[in-house]
Amino acid sequence: MAGKPRNRLELRRQYDAAEPIDPMEDEAEDTVDAEDGDDEGERKPKKKAKAPAKPKVKAVKVPKPAARMRIVWAVVNDAFKTVGTFEYSQKEAALARGAELTAKGKGTHFIQKVKEPMPDNAPGLGAAIPRPVIEPPAPAAKAADDEPEADAEPEDDEEDDEPEDDEDE
């Protein structure tokens, strides 16, 4: 164990009683050494004043965007080995595949959700997913009615044109 701590007042008295170092005496010894000339090679060069420290610029860390992930259905065996994967919208197909493999007697198979990285050709964030455009079929009844009327009208126009030509001559 450590001994009894010393009294700070006593330590202060001892410090004050000690002979102070006279700075003038130190300079006097240096001037005597400089006059000799023998110690010129041993003299230490004067230290240069330090330049003011430049403020360090900290680089702003830009977080890397997290890899985009998607969820798929994975058909897994009893050793948790993935046998097949299906898109998230194809859950029924994944269930059917798991039931088929279990029925074949190749162990127990089940499905679970698995996250996997998005493919490189996937649309960007906020992009509209392209959907197929389904055009309504043209009504067949109207198409049949339009054809005879088109044929009837030109015949009437031709008949009207002939008598007019006769009158002009």
Buried (B, 14 or more C-beta within 10 A) or exposed (E): EEEEEEEEEEEEEEEEEEEEEEEEEEEEEEEEEEEEEEEEEEEEEEEEEEEEEEEEEEEEEEEEEEEEEEEBBBBBBEEEEEBBBBEEEBEEBBBBBBBEBBEEEEEEBBBEEBEEEEEEEEEEEEEEEEEEEEEEEEEEEEEEEEEEEEEEEEEEEEEEEEEEEEEEE
